Amino acid sequence: MPRRHGAGAAGLAALGVLYWTAHAMMRPLIGTYVLSLGGTAVEASIALAAFSIFPTILAVLIGGFVDNWGGRPILIVGGVLMVAGGTIMLIPTLTAVIVSQVILGLGTLCVWVSLQTSITTGAGDESRDDRARRIATFTLFVSFGQMVGPALGGALESFFSYAVAYGVYAALGLTLLIVAIARAPKTAVRRLGKKLPIIRPYAEAFTLMRNPAVVIAVLVSFTALMLHDIRSAWQPLLLHGAGLEQWQIGIVISVSAVAGFAARPFFAPWLRVFGVPVFVGLVLVVGATTAMMATIAPGNMTYLLAVAAVNGLALGFAQPLSLTLLSEEVPKSQLGIASGLRSTGNQAALLASPAGFGGVSAFAGLSAAFLVVGGAAAAVGVLCAVLLHFHRPQGSDASIDLAESELLDDIVEEPPSASRQ
């Protein structure tokens, strides 16, 4: 990263790798683990959805906490919850799986909102290229975790056991906790007092959503996360039904992540060449199309690896795209809440995915669910591209009238030297 962002950059990179390695190794194991315990596909859907129930409601509030108190304490809370949730997964019952997913959903929410806020808080004189390169550099490290996680989880389960995989997850959470305590940068840019009114972040989030680009950024993140969840949570069920082993499934998912990793250095130049609207449309439409193509030959490894590579290449651009949109359109004092909004979209996707797949597959089968959900995602991609084409950028320093709500009065900005470390 550029020198002026160097303080804490190594810590952020390490936290991003640890978080995504742990998250990417856990998610593909849940559905098949429930089946191995004697559960049904519906019960697997419930376990997968449990991860996102509370984060969908609380993401904006967590973002407000990050804005007010900084990222480090929220990261520490998230690390503790990740360790606790991973440990509970060692209890081989469906109830324990659901409880652990609730805890892990809250823990990973705290970690990811904090990291998003840290990386989107940049220098005020950044150009779009500088901002895009900084975000792409961070997401390059993140994609390394996305690349390693699925293969690691699949190998641990195939050659050892689910218990070993969950033990490694808890160890990764503990390592993240240690790094957060030692190296996480402080990100608070304002102080609202020791007590943060619960309703205030939601009121500010509502104000931010008046900006169409913020809505589109959340929608892009929602759609991309749904496509990512198809790959990490539902494709394993499809491929398992076609006779593939867990280690083979892990390799297919990891190839997608490798392609996403390889794509990140091209983000800034391709964004400049295509422009935001076209790039958003391409990313989501190609990601959705390749997700649907997995149903054509789910037992053919060569075919699956080729499709996975294209899918990963497309979705590798989605994360930096939505982060860039938010960093350009949201004042620094509200980036935590904006990250919470983005995470709300992400968690809503992790709820909508089980609902969509569970509902459609119950009547028409799992392959039909891929086609229905993937087709809807492609349509959203086209819609986002069209809306962005007609949007007039407001800029991250745009004035947002917070005084419209009495709840938002008396916000005091901290001096720059105290707000960035």
C-alpha positions as CSV (number, residue, x, y, z in Angstrom):
1,M,0.0,0.0,0.0
2,P,1.1,3.6,-0.4
3,R,3.4,4.9,2.3
4,R,0.8,7.3,3.7
5,H,-1.4,4.3,4.4
6,G,1.4,2.2,5.7
7,A,0.6,2.5,9.5
8,G,-1.4,-0.5,10.3
9,A,-1.4,-1.8,6.7
10,A,0.4,-5.0,7.5
11,G,-1.9,-5.6,10.4
12,L,-5.0,-5.0,8.2
13,A,-3.6,-7.4,5.6
14,A,-2.9,-10.1,8.2
15,L,-6.4,-9.7,9.6
16,G,-7.9,-9.9,6.2
17,V,-6.1,-13.1,5.4
18,L,-7.0,-14.7,8.7
19,Y,-10.6,-13.7,8.6
20,W,-11.2,-15.0,5.1
21,T,-9.2,-18.1,5.5
22,A,-11.4,-19.1,8.5
23,H,-14.7,-17.9,6.9
24,A,-14.0,-19.6,3.5
25,M,-13.1,-22.9,5.1
26,M,-16.1,-23.0,7.4
27,R,-19.0,-22.1,5.1
28,P,-18.6,-25.0,2.5
29,L,-18.5,-27.5,5.4
30,I,-21.8,-26.6,7.0
31,G,-24.3,-28.1,4.6
32,T,-22.5,-31.4,4.2
33,Y,-21.9,-31.6,8.0
34,V,-25.6,-31.3,8.7
35,L,-26.2,-34.1,6.2
36,S,-23.6,-36.2,7.9
37,L,-25.4,-35.8,11.2
38,G,-28.5,-37.2,9.6
39,G,-30.1,-33.9,8.9
40,T,-32.1,-33.0,5.8
41,A,-31.5,-30.3,3.1
42,V,-34.1,-28.1,4.8
43,E,-32.2,-28.4,8.1
44,A,-29.0,-27.6,6.3
45,S,-30.7,-24.4,4.9
46,I,-31.8,-23.5,8.5
47,A,-28.2,-23.9,9.8
48,L,-26.8,-21.8,6.9
49,A,-29.5,-19.1,7.4
50,A,-28.8,-18.9,11.2
51,F,-25.4,-17.4,10.4
52,S,-27.1,-14.2,9.1
53,I,-30.3,-13.6,11.1
54,F,-28.8,-11.2,13.7
55,P,-26.1,-9.7,11.5
56,T,-28.8,-8.5,9.1
57,I,-30.4,-6.5,11.9
58,L,-27.3,-5.4,13.7
59,A,-24.8,-4.6,11.0
60,V,-25.6,-0.8,10.9
61,L,-25.4,-0.6,14.7
62,I,-22.0,-2.3,14.7
63,G,-20.9,0.2,12.0
64,G,-22.0,3.0,14.4
65,F,-19.9,1.5,17.1
66,V,-16.9,1.4,14.8
67,D,-17.4,5.0,13.9
68,N,-17.7,6.0,17.5
69,W,-15.1,3.8,19.3
70,G,-12.8,2.7,16.5
71,G,-12.2,-0.7,14.9
72,R,-9.9,-2.3,17.4
73,P,-12.3,-3.0,20.2
74,I,-14.9,-4.3,17.7
75,L,-12.3,-6.5,16.1
76,I,-11.4,-8.0,19.5
77,V,-15.1,-8.8,20.3
78,G,-15.3,-10.4,16.9
79,G,-12.2,-12.5,17.5
80,V,-13.6,-13.8,20.8
81,L,-16.9,-14.7,19.2
82,M,-15.1,-16.6,16.4
83,V,-13.2,-18.7,18.9
84,A,-16.3,-19.4,20.8
85,G,-18.4,-20.4,17.8
86,G,-15.6,-22.6,16.4
87,T,-15.3,-24.4,19.7
88,I,-19.1,-25.0,19.9
89,M,-18.9,-26.6,16.4
90,L,-17.0,-29.5,18.0
91,I,-20.3,-30.6,19.6
92,P,-21.8,-33.0,17.0
93,T,-25.5,-32.0,17.2
94,L,-27.7,-30.0,14.9
95,T,-28.6,-27.6,17.8
96,A,-24.9,-26.9,18.4
97,V,-24.4,-26.2,14.7
98,I,-27.2,-23.7,14.7
99,V,-26.1,-22.0,17.9
100,S,-22.5,-21.8,16.6
101,Q,-23.7,-20.2,13.4
102,V,-25.5,-17.5,15.3
103,I,-22.4,-16.7,17.3
104,L,-20.1,-16.9,14.3
105,G,-22.4,-14.6,12.3
106,L,-22.1,-11.9,14.9
107,G,-18.3,-12.5,15.3
108,T,-17.5,-12.3,11.7
109,L,-19.8,-9.3,11.3
110,C,-17.7,-7.4,13.9
111,V,-14.5,-8.3,12.2
112,W,-15.5,-7.5,8.7
113,V,-17.3,-4.2,9.4
114,S,-14.2,-3.0,11.2
115,L,-11.8,-4.1,8.4
116,Q,-14.0,-2.5,5.7
117,T,-14.1,0.8,7.6
118,S,-10.3,0.8,8.1
119,I,-9.6,0.2,4.4
120,T,-12.1,2.7,3.0
121,T,-10.9,5.5,5.3
122,G,-8.2,7.1,3.0
123,A,-6.6,10.4,2.5
124,G,-8.8,13.3,1.4
125,D,-6.7,14.1,-1.7
126,E,-6.8,10.7,-3.2
127,S,-7.6,10.3,-6.8
128,R,-10.0,7.5,-8.0
129,D,-6.9,5.5,-9.2
130,D,-5.1,5.8,-5.9
131,R,-8.2,4.8,-4.0
132,A,-8.9,1.9,-6.3
133,R,-5.3,0.7,-6.0
134,R,-5.3,0.9,-2.2
135,I,-8.6,-1.1,-1.9
136,A,-7.5,-3.6,-4.6
137,T,-4.2,-4.2,-2.6
138,F,-6.1,-5.0,0.5
139,T,-8.6,-7.2,-1.3
140,L,-5.7,-9.0,-2.9
141,F,-4.6,-10.2,0.5
142,V,-8.3,-11.0,1.3
143,S,-8.6,-13.1,-1.8
144,F,-5.6,-15.2,-0.6
145,G,-7.6,-16.3,2.3
146,Q,-10.6,-16.9,0.1
147,M,-8.3,-19.1,-2.1
148,V,-6.7,-21.1,0.7
149,G,-9.8,-21.5,3.0
150,P,-12.0,-23.9,0.9
151,A,-9.1,-26.2,0.0
152,L,-7.9,-26.2,3.6
153,G,-11.3,-27.1,5.0
154,G,-11.9,-29.8,2.4
155,A,-8.5,-31.4,3.0
156,L,-8.9,-31.3,6.8
157,E,-12.3,-33.0,6.6
158,S,-11.4,-35.5,3.9
159,F,-8.1,-36.7,5.5
160,F,-8.9,-36.1,9.2
161,S,-12.4,-35.1,10.3
162,Y,-14.9,-32.3,10.7
163,A,-13.8,-31.9,14.3
164,V,-10.2,-31.2,13.2
165,A,-11.4,-28.6,10.6
166,Y,-13.4,-26.8,13.3
167,G,-10.5,-26.9,15.7
168,V,-8.3,-25.2,13.1
169,Y,-11.1,-22.6,12.6
170,A,-11.0,-21.8,16.3
171,A,-7.2,-21.6,16.2
172,L,-7.4,-19.1,13.3
173,G,-9.9,-17.1,15.3
174,L,-7.6,-17.0,18.2
175,T,-4.7,-15.9,16.0
176,L,-6.9,-13.1,14.6
177,L,-7.7,-12.0,18.1
178,I,-4.0,-11.8,19.0
179,V,-3.2,-9.8,15.8
180,A,-6.2,-7.5,16.5
181,I,-4.9,-6.7,19.9
182,A,-1.3,-6.1,18.7
183,R,-1.6,-4.6,15.3
184,A,-5.1,-3.3,14.5
185,P,-5.1,0.4,13.6
186,K,-7.5,2.8,15.3
187,T,-10.2,4.1,12.9
188,A,-12.5,6.3,14.9
189,V,-13.1,9.7,13.2
190,R,-15.6,11.2,15.7
191,R,-16.9,10.8,19.2
192,L,-20.6,10.7,20.0
193,G,-20.0,10.2,23.7
194,K,-19.6,7.1,25.8
195,K,-23.2,6.1,25.2
196,L,-24.2,5.6,21.5
197,P,-28.0,5.9,21.1
198,I,-29.1,2.7,19.4
199,I,-31.4,4.5,16.9
200,R,-28.8,7.0,15.8
201,P,-26.8,4.7,13.4
202,Y,-30.1,3.6,11.7
203,A,-31.2,7.2,11.3
204,E,-27.9,8.0,9.7
205,A,-28.0,4.9,7.5
206,F,-31.4,6.0,6.3
207,T,-30.0,9.4,5.3
208,L,-27.1,7.7,3.5
209,M,-29.5,5.6,1.5
210,R,-30.9,8.8,-0.1
211,N,-27.8,8.7,-2.2
212,P,-28.6,6.3,-5.1
213,A,-25.0,5.2,-5.5
214,V,-25.0,4.0,-1.9
215,V,-28.1,1.9,-2.6
216,I,-26.4,0.5,-5.7
217,A,-23.2,-0.3,-3.8
218,V,-25.2,-2.2,-1.3
219,L,-27.2,-4.0,-4.0
220,V,-24.0,-4.9,-5.8
221,S,-22.5,-6.3,-2.6
222,F,-25.8,-8.2,-1.9
223,T,-25.8,-9.8,-5.4
224,A,-22.1,-10.6,-5.4
225,L,-22.3,-12.2,-1.9
226,M,-25.3,-14.3,-3.0
227,L,-23.3,-15.5,-6.0
228,H,-20.3,-16.2,-3.7
229,D,-22.6,-18.1,-1.3
230,I,-23.9,-20.2,-4.2
231,R,-20.3,-21.2,-4.8
232,S,-19.3,-21.8,-1.2
233,A,-22.5,-23.2,0.3
234,W,-24.7,-24.7,-2.4
235,Q,-22.3,-25.8,-5.1
236,P,-20.8,-28.3,-2.5
237,L,-24.3,-29.9,-2.2
238,L,-24.7,-30.1,-6.0
239,L,-21.2,-31.6,-6.5
240,H,-21.6,-34.0,-3.5
241,G,-24.8,-35.3,-5.1
242,A,-22.9,-35.8,-8.4
243,G,-20.4,-38.0,-6.6
244,L,-17.4,-35.7,-5.9
245,E,-15.5,-36.0,-2.7
246,Q,-15.0,-33.1,-0.2
247,W,-11.4,-32.5,-1.2
248,Q,-12.4,-32.3,-4.9
249,I,-15.2,-29.8,-4.0
250,G,-12.6,-27.8,-2.0
251,I,-10.3,-27.6,-5.0
252,V,-13.1,-26.4,-7.3
253,I,-14.0,-23.6,-4.9
254,S,-10.4,-22.7,-4.3
255,V,-9.8,-22.4,-8.1
256,S,-12.5,-19.7,-8.1
257,A,-10.6,-18.0,-5.3
258,V,-7.3,-18.3,-7.1
259,A,-8.8,-16.6,-10.2
260,G,-10.2,-13.9,-7.9
261,F,-6.8,-13.4,-6.4
262,A,-5.2,-13.1,-9.9
263,A,-7.9,-10.6,-10.9
264,R,-7.2,-8.0,-8.2
265,P,-4.1,-6.3,-9.7
266,F,-6.2,-5.5,-12.8
267,F,-9.0,-3.9,-10.9
268,A,-7.8,-0.2,-11.1
269,P,-6.8,-0.3,-14.8
270,W,-9.9,-2.2,-15.9
271,L,-12.1,0.2,-13.9
272,R,-10.6,3.1,-15.8
273,V,-11.1,1.3,-19.2
274,F,-14.7,0.1,-18.7
275,G,-16.0,2.7,-16.3
276,V,-18.1,1.8,-13.2
277,P,-21.5,1.1,-14.8
278,V,-20.2,-1.3,-17.5
279,F,-17.8,-3.0,-15.1
280,V,-20.5,-3.6,-12.5
281,G,-22.8,-5.1,-15.2
282,L,-20.0,-7.4,-16.5
283,V,-19.0,-8.6,-13.1
284,L,-22.5,-9.6,-12.0
285,V,-23.8,-11.0,-15.3
286,V,-20.7,-13.2,-15.8
287,G,-20.7,-14.3,-12.2
288,A,-24.3,-15.3,-12.4
289,T,-24.0,-17.0,-15.7
290,T,-21.1,-19.2,-14.6
291,A,-22.9,-20.0,-11.4
292,M,-25.7,-21.5,-13.5
293,M,-23.3,-23.3,-15.8
294,A,-22.1,-25.5,-12.9
295,T,-25.4,-27.5,-13.3
296,I,-24.5,-28.6,-16.8
297,A,-21.8,-31.2,-15.9
298,P,-21.5,-31.3,-12.1
299,G,-19.5,-34.5,-12.1
300,N,-16.9,-33.4,-14.7
301,M,-13.9,-31.9,-12.8
302,T,-12.2,-30.4,-15.9
303,Y,-15.4,-28.6,-16.9
304,L,-16.0,-27.4,-13.3
305,L,-12.5,-26.1,-12.9
306,A,-12.8,-24.0,-16.1
307,V,-16.2,-22.6,-15.1
308,A,-14.9,-21.9,-11.6
309,A,-11.9,-20.0,-13.0
310,V,-14.2,-17.6,-15.0
311,N,-16.6,-17.3,-12.1
312,G,-13.7,-16.4,-9.7
313,L,-12.3,-13.9,-12.2
314,A,-15.6,-12.0,-12.4
315,L,-16.5,-12.1,-8.7
316,G,-12.9,-11.1,-7.7
317,F,-13.8,-7.6,-8.9
318,A,-17.1,-7.3,-7.0
319,Q,-15.7,-6.6,-3.5
320,P,-13.4,-3.8,-4.5
321,L,-16.1,-2.4,-6.7
322,S,-18.6,-2.0,-3.9
323,L,-16.0,-0.7,-1.5
324,T,-14.8,1.9,-4.1
325,L,-18.4,3.1,-4.6
326,L,-18.8,3.6,-0.9
327,S,-15.5,5.3,-0.4
328,E,-16.3,7.8,-3.2
329,E,-19.8,8.6,-2.0
330,V,-19.7,8.5,1.8
331,P,-18.1,11.1,4.2
332,K,-15.3,9.6,6.3
333,S,-17.2,10.2,9.5
334,Q,-19.9,7.7,8.3
335,L,-17.8,5.0,6.7
336,G,-18.5,2.7,9.6
337,I,-22.2,3.0,9.2
338,A,-21.7,2.6,5.4
339,S,-19.8,-0.5,6.0
340,G,-22.6,-1.7,8.2
341,L,-25.0,-1.0,5.4
342,R,-22.9,-3.0,3.1
343,S,-22.7,-5.9,5.6
344,T,-26.5,-5.7,6.0
345,G,-26.7,-6.4,2.3
346,N,-24.2,-9.2,2.6
347,Q,-26.0,-10.8,5.5
348,A,-29.4,-10.4,3.7
349,A,-27.8,-12.3,0.8
350,L,-26.8,-15.1,3.1
351,L,-30.5,-15.2,4.3
352,A,-32.0,-14.9,0.8
353,S,-29.7,-17.6,-0.6
354,P,-31.0,-20.4,1.7
355,A,-34.6,-19.1,1.3
356,G,-34.3,-19.1,-2.5
357,F,-32.5,-22.4,-2.8
358,G,-34.6,-24.1,-0.1
359,G,-37.8,-22.9,-1.6
360,V,-37.1,-23.7,-5.2
361,S,-35.3,-27.0,-4.6
362,A,-38.2,-28.2,-2.5
363,F,-40.5,-28.1,-5.6
364,A,-38.2,-28.3,-8.6
365,G,-34.8,-29.6,-7.4
366,L,-31.4,-28.2,-6.6
367,S,-30.4,-27.6,-10.3
368,A,-33.5,-25.5,-10.9
369,A,-32.7,-23.4,-7.9
370,F,-29.3,-22.6,-9.4
371,L,-31.1,-21.4,-12.6
372,V,-33.7,-19.3,-10.8
373,V,-31.4,-17.6,-8.3
374,G,-28.6,-17.1,-10.9
375,G,-31.1,-15.7,-13.4
376,A,-32.3,-13.2,-10.8
377,A,-28.7,-12.2,-10.0
378,A,-28.0,-11.5,-13.7
379,A,-31.1,-9.3,-14.0
380,V,-29.9,-7.3,-10.9
381,G,-26.5,-6.9,-12.5
382,V,-28.1,-5.3,-15.6
383,L,-30.3,-3.1,-13.4
384,C,-27.3,-1.8,-11.4
385,A,-25.4,-1.0,-14.6
386,V,-28.3,1.0,-16.0
387,L,-28.9,2.9,-12.7
388,L,-25.2,3.8,-12.4
389,H,-25.1,5.0,-16.0
390,F,-27.6,7.7,-15.1
391,H,-26.2,8.5,-11.6
392,R,-24.4,11.8,-11.0
393,P,-21.6,11.2,-8.5
394,Q,-21.8,13.2,-5.3
395,G,-18.3,12.6,-4.0
396,S,-17.2,11.3,-0.6
397,D,-17.0,14.9,0.7
398,A,-20.5,15.7,-0.3
399,S,-22.6,17.4,2.4
400,I,-25.2,15.2,4.0
401,D,-27.7,17.1,6.1
402,L,-27.6,15.2,9.3
403,A,-29.5,18.0,11.1
404,E,-32.7,16.8,9.6
405,S,-33.0,14.4,12.5
406,E,-32.8,15.7,16.1
407,L,-31.1,12.5,17.0
408,L,-28.1,13.4,14.9
409,D,-27.3,16.7,16.6
410,D,-24.0,17.6,18.3
411,I,-21.7,15.4,16.3
412,V,-18.2,16.5,17.1
413,E,-15.4,15.8,14.6
414,E,-12.1,14.7,16.1
415,P,-8.9,16.4,14.9
416,P,-7.3,14.5,12.0
417,S,-4.2,13.5,14.1
418,A,-6.4,11.8,16.6
419,S,-8.6,10.0,14.0
420,R,-6.0,8.3,11.9
421,Q,-3.3,6.0,13.1
